[in-house]
Amino acid sequence: MKVLVIHGSMRKNGNTSILADEFLRGAKDAGHAVEKIELREKKFGDCFGCQACLKNGGNCVQKDDVAQILEMMKAADIIVLASPMYYFTWTGLMKRFLDRTYPVMPVLKNKKFYLITLGGVSDKKLMAHILTDFYLYVECFEEFNQVGCKACGSVIGSGVIKPGAIKESPAMQEAYETGKNL
Ligand SMILES: Cc1cc2nc3c(=O)[nH]c(=O)nc-3n(C[C@H](O)[C@H](O)[C@H](O)COP(=O)(O)O)c2cc1C
């Protein structure tokens, strides 16, 4: 299977990136083809909300780096959204990108979605917000189009603030095993 990680932290070698790489290491060991997109390296604008894409077969009026990422999403079997928590939800970078996935809502069929996230707090109950955001994002695809997309799991790190702190977390093992057992 093709596994695509979409990474939405502004930190180059930050905790989310390290955790996502561990997930991908597991997936690779299991024989899957893996790719990782660094959103911070991409140039793209905010969704205009014009709805043109829903009337023209899924083409965004903005010609920027998002077009290629949407093609990669269509080609993937498994899509992993990897974002640290900022105010208990996605980073602004990730949210800006997710808004731009509107054109593929009718066409993104039979994808399995995973969430990789983490934050500075230690209480995992406080991660409920981003988990809900994740499930609702995937649910939008299902609710409107019944296209067989499913939220299949999540890996959550807690109590990590400094870059690299995630290496000491049990979430690393969980990420590897989740990737290995896709
Ligand atoms: C603007 C901002 C908002 C944050 N909000 C939260 C938060 O709501 N909850 C939390 O647990 N950690 C929060 N953090 C801490 C980050 O999630 C934490 O430092 C994380 O390790 C960063 O991941 P990264 O290295 O992948 O960028 C915030 C950090 C920043 C810079």
The ligand as a MOL file (V3000), in Angstrom:
LIG
                    3D

  0  0  0     0  0            999 V3000
M  V30 BEGIN CTAB
M  V30 COUNTS 31 33 0 0 0
M  V30 BEGIN ATOM
M  V30 1 C 1.6680 28.5540 19.4170 0
M  V30 2 C 1.7930 27.2990 20.2190 0
M  V30 3 C 0.6490 26.7470 20.7740 0
M  V30 4 C 0.7440 25.5620 21.5170 0
M  V30 5 N -0.4040 25.0490 22.0620 0
M  V30 6 C -0.3350 23.8910 22.7550 0
M  V30 7 C -1.5110 23.3210 23.3060 0
M  V30 8 O -2.6160 23.8370 23.1750 0
M  V30 9 N -1.3910 22.1780 24.0140 0
M  V30 10 C -0.1990 21.5490 24.1780 0
M  V30 11 O -0.1710 20.4840 24.8200 0
M  V30 12 N 0.9490 22.0500 23.6460 0
M  V30 13 C 0.9070 23.2000 22.9310 0
M  V30 14 N 2.0510 23.7320 22.3900 0
M  V30 15 C 3.3120 22.9930 22.5370 0
M  V30 16 C 3.6620 22.1920 21.2850 0
M  V30 17 O 2.6120 21.3320 20.8980 0
M  V30 18 C 4.9270 21.3710 21.5690 0
M  V30 19 O 6.0300 22.2370 21.7830 0
M  V30 20 C 5.2670 20.3750 20.4840 0
M  V30 21 O 6.3390 19.5660 20.9410 0
M  V30 22 C 5.6890 21.0380 19.1630 0
M  V30 23 O 5.8300 20.0380 18.1950 0
M  V30 24 P 6.8690 20.1640 16.9710 0
M  V30 25 O 8.2540 20.0460 17.5640 0
M  V30 26 O 6.5380 19.0350 16.0750 0
M  V30 27 O 6.6200 21.4840 16.3340 0
M  V30 28 C 2.0020 24.9220 21.6710 0
M  V30 29 C 3.1450 25.4900 21.0950 0
M  V30 30 C 3.0530 26.6600 20.3790 0
M  V30 31 C 4.2900 27.2470 19.7450 0
M  V30 END ATOM
M  V30 BEGIN BOND
M  V30 1 1 1 2
M  V30 2 1 2 3
M  V30 3 2 2 30
M  V30 4 2 3 4
M  V30 5 1 4 5
M  V30 6 1 4 28
M  V30 7 2 5 6
M  V30 8 1 6 7
M  V30 9 1 6 13
M  V30 10 2 7 8
M  V30 11 1 7 9
M  V30 12 1 9 10
M  V30 13 2 10 11
M  V30 14 1 10 12
M  V30 15 2 12 13
M  V30 16 1 13 14
M  V30 17 1 14 15
M  V30 18 1 14 28
M  V30 19 1 15 16
M  V30 20 1 16 17
M  V30 21 1 16 18
M  V30 22 1 18 19
M  V30 23 1 18 20
M  V30 24 1 20 21
M  V30 25 1 20 22
M  V30 26 1 22 23
M  V30 27 1 23 24
M  V30 28 2 24 25
M  V30 29 1 24 26
M  V30 30 1 24 27
M  V30 31 2 28 29
M  V30 32 1 29 30
M  V30 33 1 30 31
M  V30 END BOND
M  V30 END CTAB
M  END
